[in-house]
Amino acid sequence: MAVKDGWLGRFFEDFVVGDIYRSRLGRTITETDNIQFTMITNNTNQIHFNAHYASRTAFKKPLVNSALTLSVIAGLGVADISEN
């Protein structure tokens, strides 16, 4: 297994099972991002958008929608993993 960073635009033949691909960019997910994504995807779980409800849970604040997290991860990898 090897960490592969610094590459842009890999081709299929460049990938090896077990390698780790790091994004050269980062992305902060804001409360607004989380609420909008949750509403756009019709997720009705209040833990993602209702601060009062979330304050009564063990987490004490709204949780980031896991589908949003996966979407951001997929987006950060586009330039490296899927452009070619």
C-alpha positions, -999 to 999 in steps of 0.1 A, spaced: 0 0 0 13 35 -9 0 70 -4 -4 87 -37 -5 125 -36 6 151 -60 -9 134 -90 -36 149 -113 -56 130 -138 -48 93 -133 -57 67 -159 -73 33 -150 -39 16 -153 -25 40 -126 -47 26 -98 -35 -2 -75 -58 -19 -49 -50 -6 -14 -33 27 -24 -45 58 -6 -54 89 -27 -52 123 -10 -70 154 -23 -49 185 -29 -79 206 -18 -100 207 14 -135 218 20 -152 231 51 -188 219 54 -209 247 70 -242 245 88 -259 261 58 -244 234 35 -257 207 58 -292 221 61 -296 228 24 -283 194 14 -306 177 39 -336 196 26 -328 191 -11 -325 154 -6 -358 153 15 -340 138 45 -366 141 73 -343 131 102 -343 162 124 -309 154 138 -295 171 106 -315 204 106 -334 210 139 -310 226 164 -336 223 193 -341 186 186 -304 180 183 -296 198 215 -316 171 234 -294 143 219 -260 130 231 -244 151 203 -259 184 215 -259 199 180 -270 189 145 -250 162 127 -237 166 92 -257 145 68 -234 115 59 -246 116 23 -232 152 21 -199 140 35 -197 113 8 -207 137 -19 -180 162 -9 -154 134 -8 -164 123 -43 -163 158 -56 -128 165 -42 -115 134 -60 -129 143 -95 -98 160 -109 -76 132 -99 -97 101 -101 -122 105 -129 -112 132 -153 -94 107 -175 
